[in-house]
Amino acid sequence: MSQGLSNMDPKPMNGSRVLVLGAGPAGTAAALELSCAGLEVHVVEKASKPGGQAGEYSCKATDQCLRCNVCLAQEHVRQAYGAEKSPKNITLHTNAELKELKQTPTQAGPVYTAVIDQLGQAEPLTLEVAHVMVCTGFDPYDPSDNNALGYGKIPNVISGLDMEKLSPADHLQPVLRPSDQTPPKNIAFIQCVGSRNEKPHRCPERTNYCSAVCCSYALRLARLIRHISAKTDSQAEPTEITVFNMDIQRFGRDFESFYAQCKEQMRFIKARPYQLAAADGDRVTVRYEDQPTCQQKEETFDMVVLSVGIRPNPDNAKVSAKLDLPVNEQGFFDTAGCLAGATARGGIYVAGTARAPMDIAGAIAEAQAVAGTIIASQPE
């Protein structure tokens, strides 16, 4: 729903209006940064509410904060759009998307006329803006695309995003198996699902890249599951965790001490499982080749979590055509050769996972840096 502007822009272009595409962590952080500098910001969000993928995530704090930054992203949404004291110079347009962008050259730089379609509005909204920030986010890999993993067919094979939703926000109830609502005694996490692989079933975009977030969210979720199970049943052993991985990508401050704690509490197996199969009692058999020994092995677990990677937003190609911006071979917006999120088109910028896989902290930091570039370009 739009706030505060008629379908025809009544204000003359003054160089201080910015259009932000996407209201996820990057777009919202940019909107707050720009608004603090006094710029007028219009945020266009295709979904019915702001927050992006992070709006579905849970806090992963145990007895200490694990710096997943979910709370920061969600607090930004409240500050920008939900509080009584939200900035008056931020306008959020939900159920909306960019229909067309026209450029008019001027001596001070290009001016853009954006035409925005809005659900329930007979006429599109027309805005003149000096800058456009593309923060359209990402799409999680759909593991049902790989039949060998049995997602959607084998009970208790779930994705990392599914586990986020199963984790109770108050941490007062244990995580339960979807099939029978019982606490699992052991869980396997399988890393790099939908990343670092060029198998044909993941075309047309190449997926030979690291998604940068799977190791961090898997280990944080695993720590949280163990913490909750120990907290909610003092008579039982904490849930056993096994992590199948090619390697663990380093992330964030204090990673080494965090990883050392994980290795004390969990089992790490160097392998990339090639097949999952249903077992008795709604359990799941994991078949894999053990990398150090090159032996074929299998183990059975109460649950399996597929740590799915970051895929480009499926709308990137459509947005690319409207903005005349290229995408790279993976399907993310291409800013090669440009600095600070800039693109080959003056006044148009890209930030966050629209540009490349990154975690919440990285998306927020990059968006704030790009917003800083726009602020610095304003005439005094």
FENQUIFEN-V411457 format. One record per residue. N is the residue number from 1. RES is the residue in three letters. OMEGA is omega in whole degrees, 0 to 359 (* if undefined). BURIAL is b if it has 24 or more other ideal C-beta (glycine too) atoms within 12 Angstrom, else e. Layout:
{{N & RES & OMEGA & BURIAL} {N & RES & OMEGA & BURIAL}}
This chain:
{{1 & MET & 179 & e} {2 & SER & 181 & b} {3 & GLN & 163 & e} {4 & GLY & 180 & e} {5 & LEU & 178 & b} {6 & SER & 183 & e} {7 & ASN & 175 & e} {8 & MET & 184 & e} {9 & ASP & 184 & b} {10 & PRO & 187 & e} {11 & LYS & 175 & e} {12 & PRO & 179 & e} {13 & MET & 180 & b} {14 & ASN & 176 & e} {15 & GLY & 185 & b} {16 & SER & 179 & b} {17 & ARG & 182 & b} {18 & VAL & 174 & b} {19 & LEU & 178 & b} {20 & VAL & 178 & b} {21 & LEU & 180 & b} {22 & GLY & 182 & b} {23 & ALA & 174 & b} {24 & GLY & 182 & b} {25 & PRO & 182 & b} {26 & ALA & 182 & b} {27 & GLY & 181 & b} {28 & THR & 177 & b} {29 & ALA & 178 & b} {30 & ALA & 180 & b} {31 & ALA & 179 & b} {32 & LEU & 180 & b} {33 & GLU & 181 & b} {34 & LEU & 182 & b} {35 & SER & 179 & b} {36 & CYS & 178 & e} {37 & ALA & 176 & b} {38 & GLY & 179 & e} {39 & LEU & 176 & b} {40 & GLU & 187 & b} {41 & VAL & 173 & b} {42 & HIS & 182 & b} {43 & VAL & 181 & b} {44 & VAL & 182 & b} {45 & GLU & 182 & b} {46 & LYS & 182 & b} {47 & ALA & 182 & b} {48 & SER & 179 & e} {49 & LYS & 180 & e} {50 & PRO & 176 & b} {51 & GLY & 180 & b} {52 & GLY & 180 & b} {53 & GLN & 183 & b} {54 & ALA & 177 & b} {55 & GLY & 180 & b} {56 & GLU & 186 & b} {57 & TYR & 179 & b} {58 & SER & 174 & b} {59 & CYS & 184 & b} {60 & LYS & 179 & b} {61 & ALA & 173 & e} {62 & THR & 171 & b} {63 & ASP & 177 & e} {64 & GLN & 177 & e} {65 & CYS & 179 & e} {66 & LEU & 174 & b} {67 & ARG & 175 & b} {68 & CYS & 176 & b} {69 & ASN & 174 & b} {70 & VAL & 182 & b} {71 & CYS & 179 & e} {72 & LEU & 180 & b} {73 & ALA & 181 & b} {74 & GLN & 176 & b} {75 & GLU & 176 & b} {76 & HIS & 178 & b} {77 & VAL & 179 & b} {78 & ARG & 181 & e} {79 & GLN & 186 & b} {80 & ALA & 190 & b} {81 & TYR & 192 & b} {82 & GLY & 185 & e} {83 & ALA & 178 & e} {84 & GLU & 182 & e} {85 & LYS & 177 & e} {86 & SER & 182 & b} {87 & PRO & 181 & b} {88 & LYS & 182 & e} {89 & ASN & 171 & b} {90 & ILE & 175 & b} {91 & THR & 180 & b} {92 & LEU & 177 & b} {93 & HIS & 177 & b} {94 & THR & 185 & b} {95 & ASN & 185 & e} {96 & ALA & 175 & b} {97 & GLU & 181 & b} {98 & LEU & 178 & b} {99 & LYS & 185 & b} {100 & GLU & 175 & e} {101 & LEU & 179 & b} {102 & LYS & 181 & e} {103 & GLN & 174 & e} {104 & THR & 179 & e} {105 & PRO & 173 & e} {106 & THR & 179 & e} {107 & GLN & 181 & e} {108 & ALA & 183 & e} {109 & GLY & 183 & e} {110 & PRO & 171 & b} {111 & VAL & 183 & b} {112 & TYR & 172 & b} {113 & THR & 182 & b} {114 & ALA & 175 & b} {115 & VAL & 188 & b} {116 & ILE & 175 & b} {117 & ASP & 180 & b} {118 & GLN & 178 & b} {119 & LEU & 179 & e} {120 & GLY & 179 & e} {121 & GLN & 182 & e} {122 & ALA & 182 & e} {123 & GLU & 178 & e} {124 & PRO & 176 & b} {125 & LEU & 178 & b} {126 & THR & 181 & b} {127 & LEU & 168 & b} {128 & GLU & 183 & b} {129 & VAL & 177 & b} {130 & ALA & 184 & b} {131 & HIS & 176 & b} {132 & VAL & 174 & b} {133 & MET & 179 & b} {134 & VAL & 180 & b} {135 & CYS & 190 & b} {136 & THR & 171 & b} {137 & GLY & 187 & b} {138 & PHE & 175 & b} {139 & ASP & 176 & b} {140 & PRO & 178 & b} {141 & TYR & 179 & b} {142 & ASP & 185 & e} {143 & PRO & 176 & b} {144 & SER & 177 & e} {145 & ASP & 181 & b} {146 & ASN & 185 & b} {147 & ASN & 183 & e} {148 & ALA & 182 & b} {149 & LEU & 174 & b} {150 & GLY & 181 & b} {151 & TYR & 183 & b} {152 & GLY & 181 & e} {153 & LYS & 180 & e} {154 & ILE & 178 & b} {155 & PRO & 175 & b} {156 & ASN & 164 & b} {157 & VAL & 185 & b} {158 & ILE & 177 & b} {159 & SER & 176 & b} {160 & GLY & 178 & b} {161 & LEU & 175 & b} {162 & ASP & 180 & b} {163 & MET & 175 & b} {164 & GLU & 183 & b} {165 & LYS & 179 & e} {166 & LEU & 183 & b} {167 & SER & 182 & b} {168 & PRO & 183 & e} {169 & ALA & 183 & e} {170 & ASP & 179 & e} {171 & HIS & 181 & b} {172 & LEU & 179 & e} {173 & GLN & 180 & e} {174 & PRO & 171 & b} {175 & VAL & 183 & b} {176 & LEU & 177 & b} {177 & ARG & 180 & b} {178 & PRO & 188 & b} {179 & SER & 185 & e} {180 & ASP & 177 & e} {181 & GLN & 174 & e} {182 & THR & 180 & e} {183 & PRO & 177 & b} {184 & PRO & 177 & b} {185 & LYS & 177 & b} {186 & ASN & 183 & b} {187 & ILE & 173 & b} {188 & ALA & 170 & b} {189 & PHE & 178 & b} {190 & ILE & 186 & b} {191 & GLN & 173 & b} {192 & CYS & 176 & b} {193 & VAL & 183 & b} {194 & GLY & 178 & b} {195 & SER & 174 & b} {196 & ARG & 181 & b} {197 & ASN & 180 & b} {198 & GLU & 181 & e} {199 & LYS & 184 & e} {200 & PRO & 185 & e} {201 & HIS & 177 & e} {202 & ARG & 173 & b} {203 & CYS & 15 & e} {204 & PRO & 182 & e} {205 & GLU & 176 & b} {206 & ARG & 181 & e} {207 & THR & 181 & b} {208 & ASN & 182 & e} {209 & TYR & 172 & b} {210 & CYS & 181 & b} {211 & SER & 169 & b} {212 & ALA & 186 & b} {213 & VAL & 190 & b} {214 & CYS & 180 & b} {215 & CYS & 184 & b} {216 & SER & 184 & b} {217 & TYR & 179 & b} {218 & ALA & 181 & b} {219 & LEU & 177 & b} {220 & ARG & 177 & b} {221 & LEU & 180 & b} {222 & ALA & 177 & b} {223 & ARG & 181 & b} {224 & LEU & 180 & b} {225 & ILE & 178 & b} {226 & ARG & 180 & b} {227 & HIS & 182 & b} {228 & ILE & 182 & b} {229 & SER & 178 & b} {230 & ALA & 183 & e} {231 & LYS & 187 & e} {232 & THR & 178 & e} {233 & ASP & 185 & e} {234 & SER & 181 & e} {235 & GLN & 185 & e} {236 & ALA & 174 & e} {237 & GLU & 176 & e} {238 & PRO & 180 & b} {239 & THR & 178 & b} {240 & GLU & 182 & b} {241 & ILE & 172 & b} {242 & THR & 181 & b} {243 & VAL & 175 & b} {244 & PHE & 185 & b} {245 & ASN & 169 & b} {246 & MET & 173 & b} {247 & ASP & 179 & e} {248 & ILE & 180 & b} {249 & GLN & 179 & b} {250 & ARG & 180 & e} {251 & PHE & 167 & b} {252 & GLY & 179 & b} {253 & ARG & 178 & e} {254 & ASP & 182 & e} {255 & PHE & 187 & e} {256 & GLU & 179 & e} {257 & SER & 177 & e} {258 & PHE & 181 & b} {259 & TYR & 178 & b} {260 & ALA & 177 & e} {261 & GLN & 179 & e} {262 & CYS & 181 & b} {263 & LYS & 176 & e} {264 & GLU & 187 & e} {265 & GLN & 186 & b} {266 & MET & 176 & b} {267 & ARG & 180 & e} {268 & PHE & 180 & b} {269 & ILE & 178 & b} {270 & LYS & 181 & e} {271 & ALA & 174 & b} {272 & ARG & 183 & b} {273 & PRO & 182 & b} {274 & TYR & 179 & b} {275 & GLN & 171 & b} {276 & LEU & 181 & b} {277 & ALA & 178 & b} {278 & ALA & 178 & e} {279 & ALA & 181 & b} {280 & ASP & 178 & e} {281 & GLY & 181 & e} {282 & ASP & 176 & e} {283 & ARG & 186 & b} {284 & VAL & 176 & b} {285 & THR & 180 & b} {286 & VAL & 178 & b} {287 & ARG & 186 & b} {288 & TYR & 172 & b} {289 & GLU & 179 & e} {290 & ASP & 186 & e} {291 & GLN & 182 & e} {292 & PRO & 185 & e} {293 & THR & 183 & e} {294 & CYS & 179 & e} {295 & GLN & 175 & e} {296 & GLN & 182 & e} {297 & LYS & 172 & e} {298 & GLU & 177 & b} {299 & GLU & 182 & b} {300 & THR & 185 & b} {301 & PHE & 176 & b} {302 & ASP & 179 & b} {303 & MET & 173 & b} {304 & VAL & 178 & b} {305 & VAL & 178 & b} {306 & LEU & 181 & b} {307 & SER & 186 & b} {308 & VAL & 183 & b} {309 & GLY & 182 & b} {310 & ILE & 174 & b} {311 & ARG & 177 & b} {312 & PRO & 175 & b} {313 & ASN & 181 & b} {314 & PRO & 178 & e} {315 & ASP & 184 & b} {316 & ASN & 181 & b} {317 & ALA & 180 & e} {318 & LYS & 178 & e} {319 & VAL & 178 & b} {320 & SER & 180 & b} {321 & ALA & 181 & e} {322 & LYS & 182 & b} {323 & LEU & 184 & b} {324 & ASP & 178 & e} {325 & LEU & 180 & b} {326 & PRO & 168 & b} {327 & VAL & 181 & b} {328 & ASN & 186 & b} {329 & GLU & 177 & e} {330 & GLN & 180 & b} {331 & GLY & 175 & b} {332 & PHE & 180 & b} {333 & PHE & 187 & b} {334 & ASP & 176 & b} {335 & THR & 181 & b} {336 & ALA & 179 & e} {337 & GLY & 180 & e} {338 & CYS & 182 & e} {339 & LEU & 170 & e} {340 & ALA & 175 & b} {341 & GLY & 179 & b} {342 & ALA & 177 & b} {343 & THR & 180 & b} {344 & ALA & 178 & e} {345 & ARG & 182 & b} {346 & GLY & 178 & e} {347 & GLY & 179 & b} {348 & ILE & 185 & b} {349 & TYR & 177 & b} {350 & VAL & 179 & b} {351 & ALA & 176 & b} {352 & GLY & 186 & b} {353 & THR & 168 & b} {354 & ALA & 182 & b} {355 & ARG & 184 & b} {356 & ALA & 175 & b} {357 & PRO & 176 & b} {358 & MET & 180 & b} {359 & ASP & 184 & b} {360 & ILE & 181 & b} {361 & ALA & 179 & b} {362 & GLY & 180 & b} {363 & ALA & 179 & b} {364 & ILE & 182 & b} {365 & ALA & 180 & b} {366 & GLU & 180 & b} {367 & ALA & 179 & b} {368 & GLN & 178 & b} {369 & ALA & 179 & b} {370 & VAL & 176 & b} {371 & ALA & 177 & b} {372 & GLY & 177 & b} {373 & THR & 179 & b} {374 & ILE & 179 & b} {375 & ILE & 181 & b} {376 & ALA & 182 & e} {377 & SER & 183 & b} {378 & GLN & 177 & b} {379 & PRO & 181 & e} {380 & GLU & * & e}}
